[in-house]
Amino acid sequence: MTDRVLVTGATGFIAQHCIIQLLEASFSVRGTARASGRTREVADVLAPHLSGPALALLAGDFDVVRTDLGANEGWPEAVDGCRFVMHVASPLPRTRPKLDDELIVPARDGTLRVLKAAHQAGVERVVLTSSIAAVIYGRERVRRFDESDWSDVNGSRIGAYEKSKTIAERAAWEYVNSLGGDRPMQLAVINPGLVLGPLLSPDWGTSGELVKRILERGVPAIPDINFATVDVRDVASAHVAAMTSPEAAGERFICAIENHSMMDVALILDEHLGGRGFKIPTRRLPSIVLRVMALWDGTVRLALNDLGTVQDVDNTKIRRMLNWSPRGLREMTIATADSMIEFGVVKPPR
């Protein structure tokens, strides 16, 4: 019998790439979404990217059930018969919320809701999608960060999203570590950086906003902002490896390549698309201008905590324990841009 995996947030960017790799690895997959009747919609997105055997699994044994991270209803049925759970769903805003708890409460309580339902159903292992937002924020970035580090929710330069990821992940570890029994449920956590890579549909999510803004000249020049980036396909492979590798139980994994600047991304886009009429900004934007823009642009405001800093993270552990070999910045940037053009997210110049 094929092992079944529940993937929460099946309409999302990372979750759909996880589902593709699970189906290709011959797992049976059930997804969740906040609305009912999404099975055909998700299957139509995934189908063009699957091989024959994976397509057969998609057609014969894939469904998306209705659940909500804010309610208990539906979760017992969602996890029923599943050996593994990938809890990928999490609120990721395009603008800063008015109150931090608008993000913190659903992220924390939703995570605990999934974990409790999984434990009651006898799930063997849960892989939780966290973020380096739970690792590097609220602290001075004068050194390299690894999996032993946690963001300081009371520190400076930390926003509601970073707080929500930190509090939700800590709550997950506390809950799982409290479980007893001969075979307690296992937890592994993936902490991605800024996720780029190929879109599967016109829904680009928040993580692709960086590339979209550069392509559309949504910023007049390039600010001094840096990110530890990662390709969504490598995030998905990390999830599958963390689910199947015995040594991954009880571990968290920073999932990102080395720090790169927003200018690095812009220069790649200029080289790749400049000859096709795109006018990519490659001048430096003074930091004071970005701060002024943030007064009326909520998305820009989210980036202020990364202004003038680097995200220096150590990915030794994931490379060693999960045999992880990530793509480079150029490949993930071009894949993001080309797929945005393909799906009409960004319109090519006339």
N, C-alpha and C positions, 0 to 999 in steps of 0.2 A: 504494500500500500504506500502511495506517495505521501511524504510528510507535508502537512499543510502549514502555511505561514500566514498570519494575519499582518497586513500592512496598513497602519492607520494613515488617514489623509491621502487616500489613493488618487485624488485629483491633483496632487501637488507635484512640483518639479522633481524633487529628490525621490519622493515615494514612487513615482512612475518609472524612474530609472532603476530603482531597487526591484520593482516588480518584473521588469524586463530581464534582469540578471537572474532573478529567482526562477522564472519560467525557463530560461535557457539552461539552468542547472537542474531542471526536472522537478522543481518543487510545485506543489499545488498552492495557489494563492487566493486569499480572500482579502478584499480591501474594505475600507470604511470611508464614508463621506457624510457630510451633515445633511444632505438631502437624499431622498430615495430615488430609485430609477436611474442611477448613474452607471450601471454595469456596461451597457452598450456604448455609451459615450467614452468611457475610459478604454474599453476594448478597442474601439476604433482608432484611438490615439496610439495604442501600443502595437497593434497588428503590423503596421508597415516595418517595424523594427525587429521582428521576430523571425527565427528560422522555422522550418516545417514542424519539428517536434514541439517546439514552444508554442506555435500557433495552435496545435492540436490541444494542448493544455488550456490555452486561453479560450478556445471554443467550447471545450467540454467540461471544464472544472474551475471556472473563474467567475466570481461575482463580487459586487460591491454592495455592502449592507449599510443601512442608515444608522449612524450613531452620532452623538454629540459629546464633546469633552466636558460640557457643562451639565450633563445629566447621566444618571445611572442606567436608564433604559437602553436596552439593545446591546450592552457590552457582554453580558453572559452568553447571549446567542452568537455574538461576533467571535468570541474566543473559543467557542465550543469546538472540540475536535482538532484544535491547533497544537502543534508541538512547539512552535516558535511564534514570537510576536516581534515585529519591528514597529516601534512606536516613533513614527516620523512626524506626525501632525503636531503643529505648534503655531501659535499666532506669531506672524512676522509682519509688522506694520510698515506702511510706506511713509507715514508721518508719525511724529511723537504723540502719544496719547495724552489727554489732559491729566489723567491720574495714573500713577504707576501701577496701581492694583488692577487696572483694566487689562493689563498684560500678565501681571504676576499671578493673580488668583486663578485664571483659567489654565495657565501653563502648569502651575503646581498641582492644582486639584485635578486637572485632566490627566496628568501623568500618574498620580496616585490612583485615580479611578481605573485606568488601564491596567496598572500593575496588580491591583487587588482582584480585578476580574480574571486576569491571567493566572494568578496564584490559585484562586478558587477552582479554575478549570484544569489545573494540573499542567500548565505550560512549563516546559523545561527551561527555556531561556528567553529573556527579553533583551533586544538590542534597542537602546534608546538613542535617538538623535539629539545630541546636545549641541554645543558650539564652543569655539574658542572664546566666545562671549562670556563663558563661565570660567575662563582661565586667566585672561590677561587684563581685564578692566578694573578700574578703581585703584590701580597701583602705578608706581613710577616704572616706565618701560626702559630701564637702564640695563637690562640683562636679558638673557634668553629664558623663556618660560617652557616648562614641561608639565607632564600630567600630575605632578604633585602640587601644582599651583591652582589656586582658586581666586576668582575675582572677588574684590572687596565691595560688597553691596553698600557699605557706608562710606566708601572712598569718594574722591573727586573724579570727575570725568567718567562717570558711568551712568547710562541711561536706563529707562524702564525695560527695554528689551534685554539688555545684558543682565539686569537684576533678575528678570523672569527666568532666563536660562540657568542662572546660577542657583536660584532658590529651587527651581523644579528639579535640577539634577541632584542637588544635595538631599532633597526630600526623597528622591528615588533610592539613593544609596541607603539612607536611613531606614526606609521601609524594608528593602530587601535584606539588609543586614539584621533586621529584627526577626526575620522568619526563622522558625525552627524546623524540626522534622529530620527524618533520615535523608531526604532528597530535597532540600530547599530550592526554590526557584533561583536561577542564576541571572545575573545582570551583566551586560557589557555596554559600554557607552562610547559613541563616536562623537568627537568634537571637531567638526569641520571649520575651516576658515571661510572666506568669501567664496561662494560657490558659483562658478562659471561653467560653460560647456553648452552642448547643443540642446536647444529647445525641442520638445516633441509636439508642441501645439502653439497657438498664438498666446498662451498664458505664460508670460515670462517670469512671473513672481517678482519678489523684491530684489533678489540677488543679482538679477540681470540689469538692474537700473543703472549701474555704473556704465556699462557698455552702451546702453541705449542713450543715455544723456550725452556721451561723447559723440556718438554717431549723429545725433540730432542737434549738436551744438547747444545743448541745454545748459552748458556752462560756457562762458566766453573764453576761458582759458583753463589751464589745469592746475588745481590747488595742490598744496603739499600734503597729500594724504597717501598713506601706505596700507597695504593689506597683505596678509598671508592668504593666498588664493588656493583653490583646488578645483579640479574638474569634477562635474557631477557624476561622471561615469566612474571616477576613482572613489568618490564618496559611496556610491552604490556597491562597488566591489569590496570596500572596507566593511560595509554592513554585512554582506554575505559571509565574509571571512570571519568576522566577529561572532556571527551566529553559529558557524560550523567548527571553528577551531577550539579544541578543548581548553587550551591554555588562555583563551580570551576571557573566560568566565571571571568576573570580579575585577575587570580591568577597564580603564578609560583610555582612549587613544586620540591624541591630537592628529587631525587629518587635514594637513595642509602642506604646501611646499614653502619655500623660503619667502621672505618678505619681498614684495614688489611695490613700486610706486604707481600711482594713477598715471603718471607720465609714461611709464613703461608700457602700460596698456594703450595709451593714446598713440605712441610711436608705432606700435605693432599695427593698430588700426589704420594709421596714416599710410604705412607701407603697403598694407594689404588692399585698401579700398580707395586710396587717394586718386589712383588712376581711373576710378569709375565715377568720379564726380563728387565724392564725399569730401567735404572741407573739414577735416579733423583739426580741432584746436590743439596746438602744441606749444603755445606760449605759457609762461608761468603766471598763475593767478595769485596776487598778493593775498595773504591770509585775511587781512582786514576786509577785503571785498567779499570773501566767502561768508564772513560773519555777518555782513550786512545782508547778503542774499538770504541767509538763514532766518532773518526776521520775518520774511513772508513765505518762504519755501520750506515746508515741513520735512521734505525728503533731504534737502541740504542740511537741515538742522540735525538730522540723525548722524551726520558724518562729523560733526564738530569734535566729538570725543577722540577722533583719530587724526585731527589736524596737527601736523607738526610732530608726529610720533611714528614709530615703526612697530610692526607686529613680528617680533623675533621669537619664533617657536621652534621647538626641537621635535622632529618627527622620527627620531631614531627608533622609538619603541614600536610604532606601527609598521615601520619597514622591517624590523627584525621579527616581531612576533606574528605578524599577519602576512609577511612576505609581500609587502605593499610596494608597488613601483609606479609612482604617479606620473601623469603627463605634465609637460612644461607649460609656462604661461602663454607662449605663442599659440600652441595648439588649442588650448581652452578658450583663448580670446577670439581667435578666428572662428572657431566652432560656434561661439555665442553670436558673433556678428552675422555670420552667414545664415544661421538658422533664423535670426530675427528678420533678416531681409526675406528669406524664403517664406516665412509665415505672415509677412506683412506687418510685423510689429514696428519696423522701421521702413519707411518708403525711400527707395533709391531716388537720387536727384534726377530731374529730367535732363 
